[in-house]
Structures are given as C-alpha cells and as structure tokens.
C-alpha cells in the first residue's frame, strides 16, 4: 500500500524474488513526491530535489544496481564552486561549501581556523555512526541493527560539547533542514546518517524523480506486479490468529494476500488497521508521533538566461544560525529559504528553472484546513500571494541580474502538498525523527502486516528506499535475500 519510492522499491524487490505483487496507490499516478508537474511547458519537481548517496560505492548507487535501474538514472553532481552556498542574514556571512566529506571538512578549517579540534571530532563521530549502522552497507543487510550511544544523544548536546562558536554550530546543524527536526530534538545518530551522505555528495537526477518512476514502470511490466491507482484499503477483515485474512478495497473488492506492507504515513495506517486487534501501546505510540514540517514552495523560470552558466546549484538563505529557532513551529520571522537552480529540458526546449522553498508548519494554514485545491477562500489566496511576493524578492536580492527575467509560474503551501500527496498535514519528511524514538518499522501487532517508508528509518529518498530493502529481508528470508543482494551487486 503506497506508490511512492518506498512502495515502488519494495514491490520490485519482492517481484525479483518471485513474489506476486499488487501495488495500491491512492493517487492517480505512482511516484508520490517523485512526480513532476508542468507549467507552460516547464518541468518542476514536486518534492524530490536532491539526494546524497550517489558517490561511487554509495548506498544509493548500490540500491539502484540491485533493482536493475542504475543505467537509467543519471546523477547531476553539485560539486563546483558556488554549487552549495549558505548565506546568513544575521551578519551577511557567505559560506561556499564544496562537495566531498574531506573537502567540506577542510573548508570548515579555513573558515574557522581556531576550531580545528572541534571540526575533526565532529567528523570522526559522524564516521563512527556510519560504520556502526550496518544497514548502510547492502552486503550487511541481513544483520540486525542495534541502537548505539549516539541514538540517545541529541545533535545539540554533541555540538555544545565540542564548541561554543555559534556560527560553526549553525553550519554543522544546517542539514537539519533536510529532515525537519531541530538540533535539540534529533539524535546525533540520525543527523549523522543523513548529513554524512550529503557531505559525501549532493546530486540531482536528470529529469528529476520522473526518471526513477519511468525506470520502475518499465521494470514492472517484466515481472509479476499489478498496479492499481485511485485505490486504497478501506478495512482489514477476517482477522484470525493475529493475521488479516482479507483486505477490503475502497471499491468494495476483497483481496487476500500472504502479507501487506504499508509505506504510507503512520496516522493513515492507524485509520485502516482494526483497532480491536491492536495493542494499546501501539495505538498510543502512533498517536504520539509528531509530523515534520512541510514547505511553502515557489516554482519559477528565468527567461533569457544562459543555460551554460545558470546551474545547477543550491543556495540556502538563513535568517539565523540557530536551527532550533528556524524549525520552531511558533517562529514567525523570515524562514530558511533553499533556492535551487537547474537547467531542465522538455522536448527541444531548454529552461532555466528556479525552485525555492522554505519550512512551513501546518498550524500556519490550519484555519483553511477544510478547503481543497481549487476551492480555497480569499484569505488563503491573499496569504499565498504575500508569501510568493516575499520569496520572489529574496530570490531577486540573491540574484539581482534575474530580477527582470524571473517569472513565478506556480506556488504551493502545505495544504497543496496535503491534497496532492495525501500526507495528513502536507509534511515533507513523515514524522519527526526525535531522539530516543524508534519509529514504526517491520512486522506489527498483526503478523502479516509490515511497515516501511521514510518514517521508518530515515527521511528522504535513501531512507525510504533503504527501509524497503530491510523489510524485503524479512519477507524473502535472510539466506536467500543475502545471496540475491550479493549476486545483483556482482553483476
């Protein structure tokens, strides 16, 4: 259940291991946040913008090889000068941070020559987490992950133990924006698992997430996978001996299956599973999860720009060095703004595209929660227009040469993402990855129900796919699955 990248990954893995698969997707198309949309012929990314894990031997590269789609996916590395820049409004400081862990570390030494010990210790601890996280190496996928010390220590605690330099702490916690949990709430381990991959490399994908969707779709026709869109599970019936006997679809059809894996938001799972067969602790656990932030996004094109010099790049505009402030739902000032430049092609036309997005919390638009796309009240439209104007001005201040040629073609709030992607509050990263919190994952109270997805392991593309690789181990069997992984990696 769920046709995002986690559902697509698990479906293909199981089919490659001889399983017959029915993939259900509530929306009109598979892909979820991987999908692209088009305005005036210009392609824009919905929710997938960049990822780590694409360096040689990286976890994402290995997963794509096992799935048999690596040759279909072309990374566009953001590695040159100006491709990864952080600008702090507080003192107008600009930090141009190169790709590659050692390059990133060395550049921090240049910016903060008196903080060498702190910088080196930080990266030593990031490396320690990666080495201790067995699932980040596919050949170890049969091993069971165990919590480590850093799972119970916050990022803020680690940074405070290393340095008092608030600027350095701000830069080292900057990737909190890539998983939506602030430094005082996220464990250092989860921070390191996300940030470590992004230090190593940052890449976009040619043709965006659509390239992945096309690759999966082409593979599906060669194996035993049936896809039903505009379809969801209405209820689980005929439960006996803690196993669901039938899954009733929203069109009334009944489907029997050996197992069912949900790759959707935990709150949505709770609506489907029969409460009388769930343990009280399970229900309370799901109910206690906090959703992460979403984004207010604008989608623009720069007319008359030279594609050869336009991109790609990511520039982050930050009003404060304190990520606890910027990721506080009550914060009401200018948000952190990521501005992504890319050159996109549609047919024989080339477009210089700007995607910009800043954190937005559901509480800010909750007053319009009962509205839907195409049927919003005037007050919401005014709010949205004001946000577009503010963000456009910040982009033009960053790139004054684009002021006359920047054309905003569309915008989206968390309500937009909620209605298109069926996320309860339009959140971008599932539930918040909080310290000491081990999210829904693996087999649940009902023995043939499993959970995967970005809320299970880590947010983002890598986490969502990795959760499916781990779940497949349980469904296929460790010995057979280990042999399958090894053979696919060697081909």
HELIX and SHEET records of a PDB file:
HELIX    1   1 UNK A    5  UNK A   16  1                                  12    
HELIX    2   2 UNK A   32  UNK A   34  5                                   3    
HELIX    3   3 UNK A   59  UNK A   67  1                                   9    
HELIX    4   4 UNK A   70  UNK A   72  5                                   3    
HELIX    5   5 UNK A  101  UNK A  111  1                                  11    
HELIX    6   6 UNK A  113  UNK A  115  5                                   3    
HELIX    7   7 UNK A  116  UNK A  132  1                                  17    
HELIX    8   8 UNK A  134  UNK A  136  5                                   3    
HELIX    9   9 UNK A  138  UNK A  140  5                                   3    
HELIX   10  10 UNK A  149  UNK A  152  5                                   4    
HELIX   11  11 UNK A  155  UNK A  162  1                                   8    
HELIX   12  12 UNK A  166  UNK A  172  1                                   7    
HELIX   13  13 UNK A  174  UNK A  178  5                                   5    
HELIX   14  14 UNK A  188  UNK A  200  1                                  13    
HELIX   15  15 UNK A  208  UNK A  220  1                                  13    
HELIX   16  16 UNK A  266  UNK A  272  1                                   7    
HELIX   17  17 UNK A  275  UNK A  277  5                                   3    
HELIX   18  18 UNK A  280  UNK A  288  1                                   9    
HELIX   19  19 UNK A  307  UNK A  310  1                                   4    
HELIX   20  20 UNK A  323  UNK A  326  1                                   4    
HELIX   21  21 UNK A  362  UNK A  364  5                                   3    
HELIX   22  22 UNK A  366  UNK A  368  5                                   3    
HELIX   23  23 UNK A  378  UNK A  398  1                                  21    
HELIX   24  24 UNK A  400  UNK A  402  5                                   3    
HELIX   25  25 UNK A  414  UNK A  421  1                                   8    
HELIX   26  26 UNK A  460  UNK A  476  1                                  17    
HELIX   27  27 UNK A  478  UNK A  490  1                                  13    
SHEET    1   A 2 UNK A  21  UNK A  24  0                                        
SHEET    2   A 2 UNK A 225  UNK A 228  1                                        
SHEET    1   B 2 UNK A  36  UNK A  39  0                                        
SHEET    2   B 2 UNK A  42  UNK A  45 -1                                        
SHEET    1   C 2 UNK A  75  UNK A  77  0                                        
SHEET    2   C 2 UNK A 203  UNK A 205 -1                                        
SHEET    1   D 7 UNK A  93  UNK A  96  0                                        
SHEET    2   D 7 UNK A  84  UNK A  88 -1                                        
SHEET    3   D 7 UNK A 313  UNK A 318  1                                        
SHEET    4   D 7 UNK A 337  UNK A 346 -1                                        
SHEET    5   D 7 UNK A 349  UNK A 360 -1                                        
SHEET    6   D 7 UNK A 294  UNK A 302 -1                                        
SHEET    7   D 7 UNK A 406  UNK A 412 -1                                        
SHEET    1   E 3 UNK A 233  UNK A 237  0                                        
SHEET    2   E 3 UNK A 246  UNK A 249 -1                                        
SHEET    3   E 3 UNK A 254  UNK A 255 -1                                        
SHEET    1   F 3 UNK A 260  UNK A 262  0                                        
SHEET    2   F 3 UNK A 449  UNK A 451  1                                        
SHEET    3   F 3 UNK A 442  UNK A 443 -1                                        
END                                                                             
